[in-house]
């Protein structure tokens, strides 16, 4: 019998192979977004320190932030989105 498995980011994946309510890509993006925002908060907004904490290069962090829409310059100077 199929059983739905809850995910902490708000999605549900059907464990019986009946389909995915929230796509894997969306779950991964939400998880990456939360990790990046949390690391930036702990680093006081310093991207180099956040990148070091996350174990990636600052350029990689910058590209991920660009892809996820987390850079202030991509938002017209707006603050980071609230993902909490």
C-alpha positions as CSV (number, residue, x, y, z in Angstrom):
1,X,0.0,0.0,0.0
2,X,1.4,3.5,-0.9
3,X,2.4,5.7,1.9
4,X,3.0,9.5,1.6
5,X,6.2,10.6,3.3
6,X,6.2,14.1,4.7
7,X,9.2,16.4,4.0
8,X,10.1,19.2,6.4
9,X,10.2,21.8,3.5
10,X,6.5,21.4,2.9
11,X,6.4,18.8,0.2
12,X,5.1,15.3,0.2
13,X,6.5,12.5,-1.9
14,X,4.3,9.5,-2.6
15,X,6.3,6.5,-1.4
16,X,4.3,4.2,-3.7
17,X,5.7,5.5,-6.9
18,X,2.4,7.3,-7.7
19,X,4.1,10.7,-8.4
20,X,5.8,13.5,-6.7
21,X,3.6,16.3,-5.2
22,X,6.6,18.6,-5.0
23,X,9.4,18.0,-7.5
24,X,12.9,17.0,-6.4
25,X,14.3,20.1,-8.0
26,X,12.1,22.3,-5.9
27,X,13.0,20.4,-2.7
28,X,16.7,20.7,-3.5
29,X,16.4,24.5,-4.3
30,X,14.5,25.1,-1.1
31,X,17.1,23.2,0.9
32,X,20.0,25.1,-0.8
33,X,18.2,28.4,-0.2
34,X,17.8,27.7,3.5
35,X,21.4,26.6,3.9
36,X,22.7,29.7,2.1
37,X,20.5,32.2,3.9
38,X,21.4,30.6,7.3
39,X,25.1,30.6,6.5
40,X,24.9,34.3,5.4
41,X,23.2,35.2,8.6
42,X,25.8,33.5,10.7
43,X,28.5,35.2,8.6
44,X,27.0,38.6,9.0
45,X,26.3,38.9,5.3
46,X,30.0,38.1,4.4
47,X,29.8,35.8,1.3
48,X,33.4,34.6,1.6
49,X,32.9,33.5,5.2
50,X,29.5,31.9,4.3
51,X,31.1,30.1,1.3
52,X,33.9,28.8,3.6
53,X,31.3,27.5,6.1
54,X,29.4,25.8,3.3
55,X,32.6,24.3,1.9
56,X,32.5,25.9,-1.5
57,X,34.2,28.6,-3.4
58,X,32.8,32.2,-3.2
59,X,32.2,32.1,-6.9
60,X,30.1,28.9,-6.5
61,X,28.1,30.5,-3.8
62,X,27.6,33.6,-5.9
63,X,26.3,31.5,-8.8
64,X,24.0,29.5,-6.6
65,X,22.7,32.7,-5.1
66,X,22.1,34.1,-8.6
67,X,20.3,30.9,-9.7
68,X,18.1,31.0,-6.5
69,X,17.4,34.7,-6.7
70,X,19.1,35.5,-3.5
71,X,21.4,38.3,-4.6
72,X,20.2,41.8,-3.7
73,X,21.3,43.1,-7.1
74,X,19.0,40.6,-8.8
75,X,16.1,41.8,-6.6
76,X,16.4,45.5,-7.3
77,X,18.1,46.1,-3.9
78,X,15.5,44.2,-1.9
79,X,16.4,42.2,1.2
80,X,16.9,38.5,1.1
81,X,13.6,36.6,1.1
82,X,12.3,35.2,4.3
83,X,12.6,31.4,4.1
84,X,11.8,30.7,7.7
